[in-house]
Amino acid sequence: MSPDDVRDVTFSLALISKNAYDEAEVDAFLDRIEATLRGEDTLTAADVRSVAFTHTGLGRRGYTKEEVDEFLDQVAKTLESR
């Protein structure tokens, strides 16, 4: 996985708020992952696995939880192999 893969990733918007993560929080964490892969930050696989995002409130949409979790699992595996 490259920094560009992180920058270019897109997630679907969830229809039900309990299955969605706050977009701004996820985007900020993706920025840190990209910086880590560029050698400009120091996130570890453990950091990626333990991150907790706010679920969106009732009536608000956000990124689909399952898609974000799957991507973060791939990121953690990449960081472990470095």
Secondary structure, 3 states (H helix, E strand, C coil): CCHHHHHHCCCCECCCHHHEECHHHHHHHHHHHHHHHCCCCCCCHHHHHHCCCCECCCCCCCEEHHHHHHHHHHHHHHHHCC
